[in-house]
Amino acid sequence: MDSFVANAHRCFDFLVEEYGFTRGGEHRLLPELGDSDKSVRYDAPHLCVWVHLDPQDVSVLFFVKVHTSVLRPGGRCSFELQEVLRRTVPQALAKNAALDWQEESRTGFARSLQRHAKWLKEHCDALLRLDLKQLEEVAARA
């Protein structure tokens, strides 16, 4: 059985290979969101992607490290992948069957991680290329 972290690396290391993110290491910004046995962090100059296991499910969060005309200091700078998809590509989440929590925990959450990585690849390419417009749209609608 693979661990959550091993599965997360297998599913999300495309961020390193295809988009130039870094994984692991020291983090000056948001050090509390570092790697652990239940989380993996990927960094780019303007964005951090944090994949973690919370008590309910796998969660993928974006943390913006720069400020734009919409994303301002003191304002909102973190976004959950499913929220971003609900607001910008609602059909992406429409046909997803619930996963069995016990089965997921036994397999290191492999299917949940695969699902989230697929959503990220299919619907967030511009964001992963550091175009923050998709997050700005979510922040403006909130």
Contact map, one row per residue, 1 for C-alpha under 8 A:
1110000000000000000000000000000000000000000000000000000000000000000000000000000000000000000000000000000001110000000000000000000000000000000000
1111011000000000000000000000000000000000000000000000000000000000000000000000000000000000000000000000000000110000000000000000000000000000000000
1111111000000000000000000000000000000000000000000000000000000000000000000000000000000000000000000000000000110000000000000000000000000000000000
0111111100000000000000000000000000001110000000000000000000000000000000000000000000000000000000000000000000011100000000000000000000000000000000
0011111110000000000000000000000000011111000000000000000000000000000000000000000000000000000000000000000000010000000000000000000000000000000000
0111111111000000000000000000000000000000000000000000000000000000000000000000000000000000000000000000000000000000000000000000000000000000000000
0111111111100000000000000000000000000000000000000000000000000000000000000000000000000000000000000000000000011100100000000000000000000000000000
0001111111111000000000000000000000000001000000000010000000000000000000000000000000000000000000000000000000000100100000000000000000000000000000
0000111111111000000000000000000000000001000000000000000000000000000000000000000000000000000000000000000000000000000000000000000000000000000000
0000011111111000000000000000000000000000000000000000000000000000000000000000000000000000000000000000000000000000000000000000000000000000000000
0000001111111100000000000000000000000000000000000000000000000000000000000000000000000000000000000000000000000000110010000000000000000000000000
0000000111111110000000000000000000000000000000000000000000000000000000000000000000000000000000000000000000000000000010000000000000000000000000
0000000111111111100000000000000000000000000000000000000000000000000000000000000000000000000000000000000000000000000000000000000000000000000000
0000000000111111111000000000000000000000000000000000000000000000000000000000000000000000000000000000000000000000000000000000000000000000000000
0000000000011111111111000000000000000000010000000000000000000000000000000000000000000000000000000000000000000000000000000000000100000000000000
0000000000001111111111100000000000000000010000000000000000000000000000000000000000000000000000000000000000000000000000000000000000000000000000
0000000000001111111110000000000000000000000000000000000000000000000000000000000000000000000000000000000000000000000000000000000000000000000000
0000000000000111111100000000000000000000000000000000000000000000000000000000000000000000000000000000000000000000000000000000000000000000000000
0000000000000111111110000000000000000000000000000000000000000000000000000000000000000000000000000000000000000000000000000000000110000000000000
0000000000000011111111000000000000000000000100000000000000000000000000000000000000000000000000000000000000000000000000000000000000000000000000
0000000000000011101111100000000000000000011100000000000000000000000000000000000000000000000000000000000000000000000000000000000000000000000000
0000000000000011000111110000000000000000011100000000000000000000000000000000000000000000000000000000000000000000000000000000000000000000000000
0000000000000001000011111000000000000001111000000000000000000000000000000000000000000000000000000000000000000000000000000000000000000000000000
0000000000000000000001111100000001100001110000000000000000000000000000000000000000000000000000000000000000000000000000000000000000000000000000
0000000000000000000000111110000000000000000000000000000000000000000000000000000000000000000000000000000000000000000000000000000000000000000000
0000000000000000000000011111001000000000000000000000000000000000000000000000000000000000000000000000000000000000000000000000000000000000000000
0000000000000000000000001111111001000000000000000000000000000000000000000000000000000000000000000000000000000000000000000000000000000000000000
0000000000000000000000000111111000000000000000000000000000000000000000000000000000000000000000000000000000000000000000000000000000000000000000
0000000000000000000000000011111000000000000000000000000000000000100000000000000000000000000000000000000000000000000000000000000000000000000000
0000000000000000000000000011111111000000000000000000000000000000000000000000000000000000000000000000000000000000000000000000000000000000000000
0000000000000000000000000111111111000000000000000000000000000000000000000000000000000000000000000000000000000000000000000000000000000000000000
0000000000000000000000000000011111000000000000000000000000000000000000000000000000000000000000000000000000000000000000000000000000000000000000
0000000000000000000000000000011111100010100000000100000000000000000000000000000000000000000000000000000000000000000000000000000000000000000000
0000000000000000000000010010011111110011100000000000000000000000000000000000000000000000000000000000000000000000000000000000000000000000000000
0000000000000000000000010000000011111111100000000000000000000000000000000000000000000000000000000000000000000000000000000000000000000000000000
0000100000000000000000000000000001111111000000000000000000000000000000000000000000000000000000000000000000000000000000000000000000000000000000
0001100000000000000000000000000000111110000000000000000000000000000000000000000000000000000000000000000000000000000000000000000000000000000000
0001100000000000000000000000000000111111000000000001100000000000000000000000000000000000000000000000000000000000000000000000000000000000000000
0001100000000000000000000000000011111111100000000111100000000000000000000000000000000000000000000000000000000000000000000000000000000000000000
0000100110000000000000110000000001110111110000000111000000000000000000000000000000000000000000000000000000000000000000000000000000000000000000
0000000000000000000000110000000011100011111000011110000000000000000000000000000000000000000000000000000000000000000000000000000000000000000000
0000000000000011000011110000000000000001111100011100000000000000000000000000000000000000000000000000000000000000000000000000000000000000000000
0000000000000000000011100000000000000000111110111000000000000000000000000000000000000000000000000000000000000000000000000000000000000000000000
0000000000000000000111000000000000000000011111110000000000000000000000000000000000000000000000000000000000000000000000000000000000000000000000
0000000000000000000000000000000000000000001111100000000000000000100000000000000000000000000000000000000000000000000000000000000000000000000000
0000000000000000000000000000000000000000000111110000000000000001110000000000000000000000000000000000000000000000000000000000000001000000000000
0000000000000000000000000000000000000000001111111000000000000111110000000000000000000000000000000000000000000000000000000000000001000000000000
0000000000000000000000000000000000000000111101111100000000000111100000000000000000000000000000000000000000000000000000000000000000000000000000
0000000000000000000000000000000000000000111000111110000000011110000000000000000000000000000000000000000000000000000000000000000000000000000000
0000000000000000000000000000000010000011110000011111000000011110000000000000000000000000000000000000000000000000000000000000000000000000000000
0000000100000000000000000000000000000011100000001111100001111000000000000000000000000000000000000000000000000000000000000000000000000000000000
0000000000000000000000000000000000000111000000000111110001110000000000000000000000000000000000000000000000000000000000000000000000000000000000
0000000000000000000000000000000000000110000000000011111111100000000000000000000000000000000000000000000000000000000000000000000000000000000000
0000000000000000000000000000000000000000000000000001111111100000000000000000000000000000000000000000000000000000000000000000000000000000000000
0000000000000000000000000000000000000000000000000000111110000000000000000000000000000000000000000000000000000000000000000000000000000000000000
0000000000000000000000000000000000000000000000000000111111000000000000000000000000000000000000000000000000000000000000000000000000000000000000
0000000000000000000000000000000000000000000000000000111111100000000000000000000000000000000000000000000000000001000000000000000000000000000000
0000000000000000000000000000000000000000000000000011110111110000000000000000000000000000000000000000000000001001100000000000000000000000000000
0000000000000000000000000000000000000000000000000011110011111000000000000000000110000000000000000000000000000000000000000000000000000000000000
0000000000000000000000000000000000000000000000001111000001111100000000000000000111000000000000000000000000000000000100000000000000000000000000
0000000000000000000000000000000000000000000000001110000000111110000000000000011110000000000000000000000000000000000000000000000000000000000000
0000000000000000000000000000000000000000000000111100000000011111000000000000011110000000000000000000000000000000000000000000000000000000000000
0000000000000000000000000000000000000000000000111100000000001111100000000000111000000000000000000000000000000000000000000000000000000000000000
0000000000000000000000000000000000000000000001110000000000000111111000000000110000000000000000000000000000000000000000000000000000000000000000
0000000000000000000000000000100000000000000011110000000000000011111000000000100000000000000000000000000000000000000000000000000000000000000000
0000000000000000000000000000000000000000000001100000000000000001111100100000000000000000000000000000000000000000000000000000000000000000000000
0000000000000000000000000000000000000000000000000000000000000001111111111000000000000000000000000000000000000000000000000000000000000000000000
0000000000000000000000000000000000000000000000000000000000000000011111110000000000000000000000000000000000000000000000000000000000000000000000
0000000000000000000000000000000000000000000000000000000000000000001111110000000000000000000000000000000000000000000000000000000000000000000000
0000000000000000000000000000000000000000000000000000000000000000001111110000000000000000000000000000000000000000000000000000000000000001001100
0000000000000000000000000000000000000000000000000000000000000000011111111011100000000000000000000000000000000000000000000000000000000001001000
0000000000000000000000000000000000000000000000000000000000000000001111111111100000000000000000000000000000000000000000000000000000000000000000
0000000000000000000000000000000000000000000000000000000000000000001000111111000000000000000000000000000000000000000000000000000000000000000000
0000000000000000000000000000000000000000000000000000000000000000000000011111000000000000000000000000000000000000000000000000000000000000000000
0000000000000000000000000000000000000000000000000000000000000000000000111111100000000000000000000000000000000000000000000000000000000000000000
0000000000000000000000000000000000000000000000000000000000000000000000111111110000000000000000000000000000000000000000000000000000000000001000
0000000000000000000000000000000000000000000000000000000000000011100000110011111000000000000000000000000000000000000000000000000000000000000000
0000000000000000000000000000000000000000000000000000000000001111000000000001111100000000000000000000000000000000000000000000000000000000000000
0000000000000000000000000000000000000000000000000000000000001110000000000000111110110000000000000000000000000000000000000000000000000010000000
0000000000000000000000000000000000000000000000000000000000111100000000000000011111110000000000000000000000000000000000000000000000000000000000
0000000000000000000000000000000000000000000000000000000000111100000000000000001111111000000000000000000000000000000000010000000000000000000000
0000000000000000000000000000000000000000000000000000000000010000000000000000000111111100000010000000000000000000000000000000000000000000000000
0000000000000000000000000000000000000000000000000000000000000000000000000000001111111110000000000000000000000000000000000000000000000000000000
0000000000000000000000000000000000000000000000000000000000000000000000000000001111111111100000000000000000000000000000000000000000000110010000
0000000000000000000000000000000000000000000000000000000000000000000000000000000011111111110110000000000000000000000000000010000000000000000000
0000000000000000000000000000000000000000000000000000000000000000000000000000000001111111111110000000000000000000000000000000000000000000000000
0000000000000000000000000000000000000000000000000000000000000000000000000000000000111111110000000000000000000000000000000000000000000000010000
0000000000000000000000000000000000000000000000000000000000000000000000000000000000011111110000000000000000000000000000000000000000000100110000
0000000000000000000000000000000000000000000000000000000000000000000000000000000000011111111100000000000000000000000000000010000000000000000000
0000000000000000000000000000000000000000000000000000000000000000000000000000000000001111111111000000000000000000000000000000000000000000000000
0000000000000000000000000000000000000000000000000000000000000000000000000000000000000100111111100000000000000000000000000000000000000000000000
0000000000000000000000000000000000000000000000000000000000000000000000000000000000001100111111100000000000000000000000100000000000000000000000
0000000000000000000000000000000000000000000000000000000000000000000000000000000001001100011111110000000000000000000000000000000000000000000000
0000000000000000000000000000000000000000000000000000000000000000000000000000000000000000011111110000000000000000000000000000000000000000000000
0000000000000000000000000000000000000000000000000000000000000000000000000000000000000000001111111000000000000000000000000000000000000000000000
0000000000000000000000000000000000000000000000000000000000000000000000000000000000000000000011111100000000000000000000000000000000000000000000
0000000000000000000000000000000000000000000000000000000000000000000000000000000000000000000000111110000000000000000000000000000000000000000000
0000000000000000000000000000000000000000000000000000000000000000000000000000000000000000000000011111000000000000000000000000000000000000000000
0000000000000000000000000000000000000000000000000000000000000000000000000000000000000000000000001111101100000011000000000000000000000000000000
0000000000000000000000000000000000000000000000000000000000000000000000000000000000000000000000000111111100000000000000000000000000000000000000
0000000000000000000000000000000000000000000000000000000000000000000000000000000000000000000000000011111110000000000000000000000000000000000000
0000000000000000000000000000000000000000000000000000000000000000000000000000000000000000000000000001111111000000000000000000000000000000000000
0000000000000000000000000000000000000000000000000000000000000000000000000000000000000000000000000011111111100000000000000000000000000000000000
0000000000000000000000000000000000000000000000000000000000000000000000000000000000000000000000000011111111111111000000000000000000000000000000
0000000000000000000000000000000000000000000000000000000000000000000000000000000000000000000000000000111111111000000000000000000000000000000000
1000000000000000000000000000000000000000000000000000000000000000000000000000000000000000000000000000011111111000000000000000000000000000000000
1110000000000000000000000000000000000000000000000000000000000000000000000000000000000000000000000000001111111100000000000000000000000000000000
1111101000000000000000000000000000000000000000000000000000000000000000000000000000000000000000000000000111111100000000000000000000000000000000
0001001000000000000000000000000000000000000000000000000001000000000000000000000000000000000000000000000111111111100000000000000000000000000000
0001001100000000000000000000000000000000000000000000000000000000000000000000000000000000000000000000000100111111110000000000000000000000000000
0000000000000000000000000000000000000000000000000000000000000000000000000000000000000000000000000010000100001111111000000000000000000000000000
0000000000000000000000000000000000000000000000000000000011000000000000000000000000000000000000000010000100001111111100000000000000000000000000
0000001100100000000000000000000000000000000000000000000001000000000000000000000000000000000000000000000000001111111110000000000000000000000000
0000000000100000000000000000000000000000000000000000000000000000000000000000000000000000000000000000000000000111111111000000000000000000000000
0000000000000000000000000000000000000000000000000000000000000000000000000000000000000000000000000000000000000011111111100000000000000000000000
0000000000000000000000000000000000000000000000000000000000010000000000000000000000000000000000000000000000000001111111110000000000000000000000
0000000000110000000000000000000000000000000000000000000000000000000000000000000000000000000000000000000000000000111111111000000000000000000000
0000000000000000000000000000000000000000000000000000000000000000000000000000000000000000000000000000000000000000011111111100000000000000000000
0000000000000000000000000000000000000000000000000000000000000000000000000000000000000000000100000000000000000000001111111111000000000000000000
0000000000000000000000000000000000000000000000000000000000000000000000000000000010000000000000000000000000000000000111111111100000000000000000
0000000000000000000000000000000000000000000000000000000000000000000000000000000000000000000000000000000000000000000011111111100000000000000000
0000000000000000000000000000000000000000000000000000000000000000000000000000000000000000000000000000000000000000000001111111100000000000000000
0000000000000000000000000000000000000000000000000000000000000000000000000000000000001000100000000000000000000000000000111111100000000000000000
0000000000000000000000000000000000000000000000000000000000000000000000000000000000000000000000000000000000000000000000111111111100000100000000
0000000000000000000000000000000000000000000000000000000000000000000000000000000000000000000000000000000000000000000000011111111110000000000000
0000000000000000000000000000000000000000000000000000000000000000000000000000000000000000000000000000000000000000000000000001111111110000000000
0000000000000000000000000000000000000000000000000000000000000000000000000000000000000000000000000000000000000000000000000001111111111110000000
0000000000000010001000000000000000000000000000000000000000000000000000000000000000000000000000000000000000000000000000000001111111100000000000
0000000000000000001000000000000000000000000000000000000000000000000000000000000000000000000000000000000000000000000000000000111111100000000000
0000000000000000000000000000000000000000000001100000000000000000000000000000000000000000000000000000000000000000000000000000011111110000000000
0000000000000000000000000000000000000000000000000000000000000000000000000000000000000000000000000000000000000000000000000000011111111100000000
0000000000000000000000000000000000000000000000000000000000000000000000000000000000000000000000000000000000000000000000000000011001111111000000
0000000000000000000000000000000000000000000000000000000000000000000000000000000000000000000000000000000000000000000000000000001000111111100000
0000000000000000000000000000000000000000000000000000000000000000000000000000000000010001000000000000000000000000000000000001001000111111110000
0000000000000000000000000000000000000000000000000000000000000000000000000000001000010000000000000000000000000000000000000000001000011111111000
0000000000000000000000000000000000000000000000000000000000000000000001100000000000000000000000000000000000000000000000000000000000011111111100
0000000000000000000000000000000000000000000000000000000000000000000000000000000000000001000000000000000000000000000000000000000000001111111110
0000000000000000000000000000000000000000000000000000000000000000000000000000000000010011000000000000000000000000000000000000000000000111111111
0000000000000000000000000000000000000000000000000000000000000000000001100001000000000000000000000000000000000000000000000000000000000011111111
0000000000000000000000000000000000000000000000000000000000000000000001000000000000000000000000000000000000000000000000000000000000000001111111
0000000000000000000000000000000000000000000000000000000000000000000000000000000000000000000000000000000000000000000000000000000000000000111111
0000000000000000000000000000000000000000000000000000000000000000000000000000000000000000000000000000000000000000000000000000000000000000011111
